[in-house]
């Protein structure tokens, strides 16, 4: 099983 | 006052087709640098970044930075009224709550203007640092689109694995499995038909095919696509827009539990 990560796990709000 | 004239208006039509499936509403930002957009899909898993540099326009006037909120479905509806050879001009006055798209036929015998209401959108800009990627694959955009489409009839996710030998796209579903390997192939007649792999170290990542298929709506913008992969970063799928800029898509990976 795989879990979908989100962009907030990698990038911060500018 | 904003006035952007693009002789190759079809580019703008293609850009809208490339992003409207992923993002519903977005702010178009206009500055001295160019016409740009950054927006995430509603689930915050994918992001699209567009840049059309000011030098690429035949006329580019942007007196002050301007952010214009638009429903992309509505923009697409307006731009579909432009002929494929039409010159498109985007106009807006400071403080106005509308934007005007003007379409001129190549021999100037038909001029149309479509005024569209702007909307207030709370935009969330992500800071995306420049990164060194473990592997960058450049390949024909049509080939990449075909692979994503074919694999999505078998499975929901794709594992993209890059080695020195090539790039492998794998999927698995209820009916079976599929693997497609594209070998590095620089010795082709035309550079746009080449598959080129720049690899620092092997990398393997899993992505939802639904999003990749959505990214391939940008295929008409460029003959080639580049896919940049690192194990601790979202993949970047980039379509260059000749002489003008790019559409880049970022997609967060799926991680094994």
Interface residues (C-beta under 8 A of the other chain):
Chain A: X1 X2 X3 X4 X5 X6 X7 X8 X9 X10 X11 X12 X13 X14
Chain B: X40 X43 X44 X45 X46 X47 X124 X125 X126 X127 X128 X129 X157 X206 X208 X232 X233 X234 X250 X252 X253 X254 X255 X256 X257
